[in-house]
C-alpha cells in the first residue's frame, strides 16, 4: 500500500499534548510519511487559561522557498492554526508548485465555547475563512464554524438542527467543498454534522463522555485524515473517528475530575488505533 506523504501546517506547543505533538504519532501509526511546517510556537495548551503565542511567518516563507527549490511533494496538506493571511498565501504557494494538487484538509483552530482562545487575535478569522475556500475538507468545531460563516455562536438551548443545516448550506454556497462540524450540542444530545462533494448534509450522534479533554480535536482530525484516505465516504470516516475517539476518552478518563486540565496520553492508544483500521 502506498505510504501517503502528509504535511502538517500547525503550531508547536511547549506544555501540553496537543497540535503537532499529538497528530504526528497518530498519523505515523496510520502508516503516513509525516512532515511539518510550524505556523507558531505557543507556550502551553490553551486550556490553562493563558498562553504566549509567537507567529513564524518569516520562517514559513523561507522554508517554502527551499522546499520549492528541492521540489518536496506531498499527497496531503493539513492546516491547523493559521495566524494571518500571509501564512495562507504561503500555503497556497506550496500547493501551487506541486506537480499534482494535494488533498487539502483544514482544521481551523480558533476557539471553543463561543470564544477565541487566549493569546490569539481576530486576524485568524479572516485567515481561516480564506483557508476554508482552499480546502477540500474543513474540520472546525461549532465555535470556529460560526466564525467562518459569520453567525453568532449559539449554545445548546438555542441551537436547532434547522439553523445548523442553514449554516452548512451557506458554507456550501460560498464554495466550501466539504465540511465536518464537531462539538455540536443541541439540547442534551451531541453530534458531528457534515457534508461532502458527494454526500448531502448528515449528522452522526456521539455517545458523549462528560469530561473536557485537551487534544481531542487533534486526535479526531488525525483519525479523519487517516481513515478518509481509505474510505470514500466522509460520513463513514466520521462514524469511525467518533467511535474510536469516544472509546479512547472513555478508557482514559473514567472517573476524571472536572476542573482539571485533562490531556490524552496518546502513546497508550496507538496500538488500538492501528488495530482499528
N, C-alpha and C positions, 0 to 999 in steps of 0.2 A: 504494500500500500504506500502511496506517495506521502512523504512527510511534508506537510504544509509549512511554508516559511511565513511566520507571523511577526509583524512589527507592532509592538505596544507603544503607543504615544501617550504617556501619562506621567504622573508625579511620583517622586520618591519621598517616603515619609520616614522621619527619623525614629519615632517611637510609635509602634502600632503595626499590626499585621494587616495592612490594607494596601490597595493600589498595586503597584508593580510587585511588591514583596509577596502578595497573595496570589496574583494571577500567574506569575512565571512558573511556580512549581505545579500548579494545576494543569496548565497548558502543556508543560513538558510531560506530565503523566499521560495526557491525552494525545501524545505522540506528535507534537508540533515542534518545529525548529524555531525557537523564540528569540527575537532581538528586541531592543527597546530604545526609545528616544525620550528622555525626560523633558517635560514641559516646565517643571518647577520642583524645587525642594521645599518640603514642609516639615516643620519641627516635630509634629506629632499628629496623631489621629484627631480629627475634628470633634469627636465625641467628648474630649476632655474640656471643651467649652472655650478654649482659646488656642490660637496657633500662629506661628510666624511663617509667612509664605514669601519665597523669592522666585520670581519667574526666570526662565532660562532661554528667552527668545534668541539672544545672540548666539548661545551655544547651539541651539537648533538650526539656525541659519548656516553657521559654519559646518556643522555636521552634514546638513543636506547637500552642501556643495561638494564635500568629499565623497559622500555616498553616490552622488550623480557621476562623479569622475570615475569611481570604482565600479559603477554600474551594479550596485546592490539591488536585487529584485526580490519582491515579496508577493506572496499569494494573497495575504490578508493584512490590512492595516486597521488596527483598533485604536480609537482615541478615547481617553478619559478626560481629565481636566485639561481644557484648552484656555489659557489665561487671557488671550486677546486675539483680535482679528489678524494680527501679523502672524501669529502661530498657525491660524487657519490657512493663510496664504502659503506658509512653508509646507504644510501637509499637502496642499493642492499641488505644489511644485514637485514634491516627491512622487505623488500619484502620476503627474504628467510625464515624467521621464521614463516611466515603466514601458516595457515592450507590450505588455498585456495589463489592462486595468485590474488592480487588485480588488477583492471584495472589501468594502469599507463598512466597518461597524463602529458606531459612536455611542459611548456611554457618557452622556454629558454631565459630569459631576458638578453640581452647583449647590445643592442644599437638601433639606428634608423638613417635614412638618411645616411647610409654608414659609421657611426662612432660608436665606443664604447661609452657608457655613461660615464660621468666624474666620476673618483674615482674607476673605475673598471680596472682589469688587464686582460691580454690575457690568464691567467690561466682558465678563464671562458670558452674560446672557446673549449679547449680540454675536459673540464668537460661537456659542453653542447653536444659535439659530442658523448661522451660516454653515456650520459643520453638518447640521441636520439635513441640509439640502444636498450636500456632497455624498452623504452616507447611503449605503444600500439598506442598512437596518440601524435604527436608533433604539437605545435601551435606557430611557430616563425613568426615574421614579415619578410619582404623581406631581410633586412639587416642581421638579425640573421640567416636566411636560407642560404644566400650566404656564411656566415662564416662557417656554419655546412658542406656545400658541397665543401668548398674551392674554391669558384669562386669570382671574382671581382664584387663588387656591381655595378649595372647598374641603372642609372636614367631613367626617363620616355622617354627620347629621344632615348636611345639606347636599352632599354629592348624590347624584342619581345615575342610573345606567344610561338614561337618555341623554344626560348632559355630557358624560364622558364620550359616548358614541358621537355626539355632535362635534366635540373637540377633535376626535380622531378623524372624522370626515373633513374637518377644516384642515388638519395637517396634510391629509392626502391631497386635497385640492390645491394646496400650496406647493406640492412637489415632494413631500416626504414619502419615499418609496415604500418603506416598511417600518412599523413601529411596534415596540413592546413596552408597555407601561406597567411598572412594578409599584408596590406599596399602595395599592388601591383598596381603601376600606369604604364600604357602603353599608351603613348601619352597623351590624355586628359581624358582617361577612368580609372576607379578604379575597382579592382577586389579582390576577395579572391579565391585562387587556392587550389586544394587539390586532394587527392585520399585516398582510404581506402583498406583494405584487400579484401573487397567485391566489390569495385567500381573503375572504371578506372579514369584517371585524368579528373577533371572537373574544371569549374570556375563559380563563382557567381558574377554578376555585382553589384556594390554598387552605390546607389544614394548618392554620396559624398557630405558631408556638409563641406564647406571650412573654418574650424576652427581647430586649433591644441588643442587637449584635453588630459590632463594627466589622466591616469587611464582608458582610453577607452579600451586598450588591456586587462586589468584585468576584466572589465565588459564583454567583448567578451568571454574570456576564461571561465568565470563563467557561462555564458549563454550556451556555448557549452557543458560544463560538465553536467549541469542540464538537458538540452534537449536531449543530446546523450544517457542518461540513459533511456529515454522514447521513443527514436526514433532510429530504427535500421539503418537508412540511415545517414551516416555522411554528405552527401550533403544537405539533408533536415534539419539537425541540423544547418548547416552553414547558410542556407537560413533564418531560423527562427532567429538566433542570429544576423545576419547582419541587418535584418529588425528592430528588437527590439532596437538594439544599435543605429541605424540611427535615429529612432524616438526619443530616449532619447536625443541624441545630438541636434537634430533639435529643440526640445521643450525647452531645457535648454539654448541653445546658440544662439537663434535668435537675431541677432544684436550684437553679441560679437565682441569685438575689437581685431584686430590682434596685436601680440607683447606682449600680456598679458598671464600669465600662467593660463590657464583655467583648472578646475577640476570639474568632475561631482559630484553634490550633490546627491548621490545615494539614500539618505533617501526619496527624493521627488518622486522616481520612483519605489519603491519596490512593491507598490500595483499594479502598471501597469504590472510589471514582473510577479507577482503572477497570475493575471487575464489572462495573455497572454499564460500561459502554456496549 
